[in-house]
């Protein structure tokens, strides 16, 4: 069975800097699916950057927009979606992700996440004096949520996108044959 035959969506979840967008792009190419980054979709719909949305509407306003994008994407098929790190915070998002596709959690050590995000000004939640502490807090809050909906948990620490891709394809074949 070809893993792309089902045309279910594939969602990548994990903290910011986990590599969701990078992995989702290569996975979409491999599956001949459409790639979507939910944060980029929000920016395209609003015409402004995420930091601007956070500044004007706060995190709650952003989360409301994010929930609408997740709902819209869950109604489609044949997509590989890189979700925002906080997409799992709302129960309805978790239900939609879980119910409309395969969920892959990219679990990356906090120090690696901090290294990957330290110069990125487009991550409003990390614009604090101690980004590593903030990542630790986010991990404590979100890790159980990621795990609760994940079909696959992949350690994405220091392996290449291609190595993660090969692992995902192998695991997806097993999962989709069930």
N, C-alpha and C positions, 0 to 999 in steps of 0.2 A: 504494500500500500504506500503510495506516495504521500508524504506528510502534508503536502499542500492540497490534497484532494478535498479535505473537509472544508477548507476556506474559512475556518473559524479564525477569529482574531487572535493575536498573540499580544499580550500586554507585559511590558517590563516594568517592574516596580523596584523601589529601593531609594536610599537617601540620595541627595544631590551629590553629584560627583562619582556615582557608582558606575557610570558608563552606559546608562540606559539608552541614550541617544546614539552613541557610537555603535553599540551592539544591535540596536533596533534597525539601524540603517543597513548593516551587512546582512542581518537575518532577513529583512524584507527583500533584499536583492536575491538571496539564496532561495527564498520561497516564491519569488515572483509576486509578492504582495505589495501593497502601497504602504509606504512609511509615513507615519504621522507622529509628531511630537506634540503632546497636548498643550504644553506651555507655549509653543510657537503658534499653535492654533488659536489660543486665547489672545495672543498679541495680534495675530492677523485679523481676528474678529473685532477687536477694540481699536486697533490702530495705534496702540501705545505699548511701551515696554512694561514688563512685569513690575519693576521698581516703581513705575508711575502708578500702576493700578494699586499697589500696596500703599503708596503715599496718599492717594486720593480716597480709596475705598477701604483701606485696611485689609488685614488678612481675611476677614469674614467675607468681604465683598469679592475678593479674589476667589475664595473657596466656592462661592455661589456660581461664579462664572465657570470655574473648573468643573463643577458638578454638571452643568449644562453641556459642556464639551464631552465629558465622559458619557453622558446619556446619549448624545448624538452619535458618538463613535461606536457605542455598544449596539446601536441599531443597525450598524453596517457589518460587512464581513470582508475578509481578505485584507485585513490591515495588520501591520505590526506597529504597536503604539508604545512610544516612550512616554510614560506618565510622569507627572510632576511628583516630587518626593512626598508631598502631603496628600496626594489623591486618595490615599487609603483612610484618611481621617473621618470621612463621612460614611456612615453605614450604607447609604444608598449607592455610593460609588463602589464599595467593596462588593455589594450584591451584583451590580451591573458588570463589573470586571469578571468576577467569578462565573457569572451566568452566561457570558457571551464569548468566552474564549479561554485560552490557556494562559495562566499567570505565572510569570517567571520572576523570582526575587533575586536580584543581584546583591549579594551580601558582601560588603567590602569593609576591611578594617578602618576604624575611625581615623587613624593617622594617615592612611592613604587618601581618604576622602578629604582630609584637611589640606594635604599637599596639593591635590587636584583642584581644589576650589579657592585656595588662598588669595589669588589675584583676580578672581571673578567678581566684578562689581554688580553683576546682573542677578545676584542671589540675595534678595532682601533680608532673609532670615539670618544670614551670616555676616551682616554688616554690624558686628558687635565687637567689643574689646577682646573677647576670648572665643574665637570661632570653634576651636576644638571642644571646649566645654559645651557650646551650643549644639554641636554635632552629637556629643555624648547624650545630651538631654533629648534631642530628636530621636536618636537611636533607641533609647530606653522607652520612649513613647510609641514609636512606630514599628520597631522590630516585631513585636507580637502581632500587630495588624498585618504586616507583610506576610508573615508566616501563616497566619490564619487563612489567607486566600491563595497562597502559592501552591501551584501544582509541582513546581520545580524550584529548588533553592540552589543557586550556583554561587560559588565563591569566585568573585571577580577581582581578587586582590592584585596580583602582579602578572597575570597571564594575558596574552594578546587577545585582541578582538577576534582574530581568526581561530584561536584555540577555544575561546568561549563559544564561538559559532559552531565548531565541530562538536563540542560537548552538548550544546543545546539541540542540535539536529538529531544527534543520537538519542538523547533523552526524550525529545518530542516524538520520535518514531515509536518508542516504547509506550509513551503515555497515550498517544492517539490510536494505538492498536487495541487498547483496552476496551 
